[in-house]
Structures are given as structure tokens and as C-alpha cells.
Amino acid sequence: MAQVTSPTETDASLNEKTEIWETDLEVPTNPVVDSAEFAYEKTNIVRVNDVGVIMAAHHIHTKLRAESYTPRTWRTHPLHILPIEPYSPDEPLNKACLDWIFLISALNFSFWSEKEGSPDRYGVLWQESWVSSRPKLWTGYWSLVASLNRALQDESIPITDPQFYSSETLCPDSLIEHVFRAAEGCSEAIPLLAERIAVMREVGFILCHGFGGSFQGFLEEFQRRHNGNGTALQLVQMVTETFPSFRDEVFFEGRKVCLWKRAQILVAETWAAFYPDPSSSTTHPLFPGPSGPEIHQLTMFADYRVPQILHHLRILSYPPSLLKLLHAGTMLAPGSPEELSLRAASIVAVERVRAEMQSLHQAEFQNQNQQDSTVSSVLIDFFLWDLAKKVERGEESIDGIETADMAPTHRTRSIWY
Ligand SMILES: Nc1nc2c(c(CN[C@H]3C=C[C@H](O)[C@@H]3O)cn2[C@@H]2O[C@H](COP(=O)(O)O)[C@@H](O)[C@H]2O)c(=O)[nH]1
């Protein structure tokens, strides 16, 4: 917020103040944005297509409106209606719900299957939603959510409680294996089980020894440090500083590149899960300060599903050599130029889509003489991920703009995404 100067101040003091204010006014940039720009240029493999960005921005802008897609859409996913009622007025940041979100984000990586498309790929059988107990085979990311919900609801295993899952005595490896068990007939187990167990022990230990044994305690400490006025980006930073297994960073050509996929999605999902009803005019319980969450400072979450839809929408262009690798199912090593290029270009691309959508948004609001509201890469990401899944299931196809043939997702085994 700009400050008004007093006319009695001398030029010298004014200059001094201006300098201070300029520093104060500096908008903190997300290191992921700079990192991505650097890695995008250095790798120079996947490219952002400017025409594709403009076309897709119009398309996404229209779709968001038509579908009334908002941060509250997150709750409408059949498995995101949590086993615990999160929205209690007595406990605005419900502990059990926060621990559920935290564990999901800690383990939100590497669900792609060597047997993609085959019925015996890894999947978890659980009810199709909270309101229907009809069994359904959940695959990919949803297999994680289904496993945890099944353990909580059907088996009374407190799997999302850090005090439980940090302890090898209360929660031995064999029990975790049981929680993630595949449906009968699957010939695969959950990928990277040992790494998932290691992540659970690490984050559980840190929450128990530093934050009273819950993500709620972690958020209370965040609010204390920032006098209740912390932003989403500051929370992301605290997550990456605290938990090594959220530190999604690589060194490339002599520079540290931060991608922070799971740290950002953790904050974004917490933001979305507790997003207040717009008609209630209440502030967000996690970001009650005057500046709010500043959610637009976060980037998209560089995974293996969103780049695929960005390419399909012709926002990203892949060179023939990369397409060949993808079609051959070649493994891309974590931190390799191809893998880094896919992730970095996705971040750069969504930032450009966001800028384009922001202009559309502003023009529209100006015409309607309404207040502006900011477009965020988080919401664009959520929308694109959901869209990618609908296109994959054959439920939706992209109309009205040119698309590229859907390429396979890239294959990298890593705990980062
Ligand atoms: N960029 C981004 N990546 C996301 C998600 C999500 C799920 N988020 C939920 C929250 C809001 C959304 O509306 C979703 O309901 C998972 N992933 C990543 O995808 C991959 C799994 O893919 P597949 O094997 O096909 O299920 C894997 O890397 C996983 O880490 C997201 O939102 N954004």
C-alpha cells in the first residue's frame, strides 16, 4: 500500500523514505518463477507457443466461467469430501482434516504405471464416493486418496495422524503396506512404497518433535511467526525449509533450481479446502491478515499430467526427438535436461497463460464496472489437471481451438511429483 507524504518533509528525508518504501513495496517473487525461467532457457527443449498461450487462455477463461470453476470446486471431488467434517465453526482449521491434507500432499507423487491402460495396473478398490458405497477401482492420484480414506473409514486405522505414522511400533511398515494394498487382480503394487514409508517417517517425526504432532501445530507456528499475516508463499517457504522431503530442487548448470511441486500443492489444497463461502464474507481462516493469501504468487505444480494437457492445448511445443522418447516410454532421469525442460516450461507456460487471462479478466471487469479479482496459476493448474483427467477418461474433448495429438506422459520415477 503506497503511503502519503507529509508536505513538511525535506527532500533528503523524502528521498530516504522513498528508498525505504521501494524496498518495502518490493513484491516478493516466488523463486520457482526465476528458477523455471532459467531452466527453460538453459534446457531449450520444450518451448512455449505464444499463439497457443493466447488461444488457450481464452478457452480456459471461458470454461472457468461456464463451469463456475472456483477454489471451492476442490471439495466437490467425490473423494475430497473428507472423512472428517472440516468446516466446524468451533475449530476453523480442523486438525484431523489438516493432517489428512498434509499426508496426501506428502505422498502425492509417482502414480504412473508401467501398465497404463491395462486392467491389472495398480488400483485400489473403494466406494465411489462418500454418498455411494458402490465399489470403484481408483487409479493414479485417486488410489492414494482411496487408500487413506479406506483405512480411516473402514478399518479404523488412524493412518493420517502423524503421531501414529511416525512410529514404527504403532504403525509398522507391514501395516502401511496393507493400507496401500492393491485390488485383487492387480499385478502391480503401489510405486515407490519404500520411499513413501521413508517420507511418512520423516515428516511425522518433524511434526511430532517440532510442532505438537500435527499440521495444525505447524500452521499455528506459521501464524505466530507472521502475526497472522503470512502469505501462501511464506507458508510454502516454511514447508520447504522444515521438511527435506518437500525440497524439490535440483542443481542445473551451476544454479539451484526450485520447483517445489508438493510444497505448493500442499498450501494450495489447504487454501482450497478451507476457502470460505463467498456469500458469507468471512476471511480465510489460515490467511486472515489484510493482504490475504496472495495466492497468485504460487506457480502451477510441475508434475507429469499437466504438461501433457499443456501440449495437447498447443501451449507447449515438443521437438520430434522428445516426442520419440515419450512414445517409446523411455525413462527420463530426474534432473535430466528433458525432464527439467518439461517441468520448467510448464511453469513458464502457466505463468504466461495467467498473464493473458488477467488481461481478459480486467477488460471484462472494466466493462462491467466491477472490482477486479486476481487470476491465479493455482486455479488454472487445478482446472487443467481436472481437464487432463476428463480427457484421459474420454469424458471430454477440447472444442473450439486447435489441439495437438495427445502425447504420453513422461516417465520419471521420483518422490517429487
Ligand atoms: N499439477 C498438479 N498435479 C497433480 C494434482 C493432483 C491432484 N490434485 C487434486 C486437487 C485439485 C485437483 O482438482 C485435484 O482434484 C495430483 N497431481 C499429480 O498428478 C500426477 C498423477 O496423475 P495421475 O497418474 O493421472 O493420477 C502426479 O504427478 C501427482 O502428483 C493437481 O491438482 N495439480
The ligand as a Gaussian input file, in Angstrom:
#p B3LYP/6-31G(d) Opt

LIG

0 1
 N       -0.258000     -30.144000     -11.192000
 C       -0.993000     -30.954000     -10.477000
 N       -0.604000     -32.218000     -10.267000
 C       -1.405000     -33.016000      -9.545000
 C       -2.614000     -32.617000      -8.999000
 C       -3.153000     -33.714000      -8.336000
 C       -4.483000     -33.837000      -7.646000
 N       -4.956000     -32.670000      -7.103000
 C       -6.344000     -32.562000      -6.820000
 C       -6.594000     -31.276000      -6.262000
 C       -7.189000     -30.401000      -7.141000
 C       -7.370000     -31.016000      -8.373000
 O       -8.609000     -30.604000      -8.843000
 C       -7.274000     -32.444000      -7.996000
 O       -8.528000     -32.824000      -7.578000
 C       -2.249000     -34.743000      -8.488000
 N       -1.212000     -34.313000      -9.226000
 C       -0.087000     -35.035000      -9.790000
 O       -0.588000     -35.675000     -10.952000
 C        0.136000     -36.894000     -11.154000
 C       -0.810000     -38.036000     -11.015000
 O       -1.585000     -38.104000     -12.143000
 P       -2.378000     -39.427000     -12.456000
 O       -1.398000     -40.559000     -12.500000
 O       -3.027000     -39.160000     -13.778000
 O       -3.434000     -39.587000     -11.360000
 C        1.195000     -36.940000     -10.051000
 O        2.376000     -36.297000     -10.509000
 C        0.523000     -36.125000      -8.972000
 O        1.466000     -35.622000      -8.060000
 C       -3.033000     -31.258000      -9.221000
 O       -4.065000     -30.783000      -8.787000
 N       -2.188000     -30.495000      -9.967000

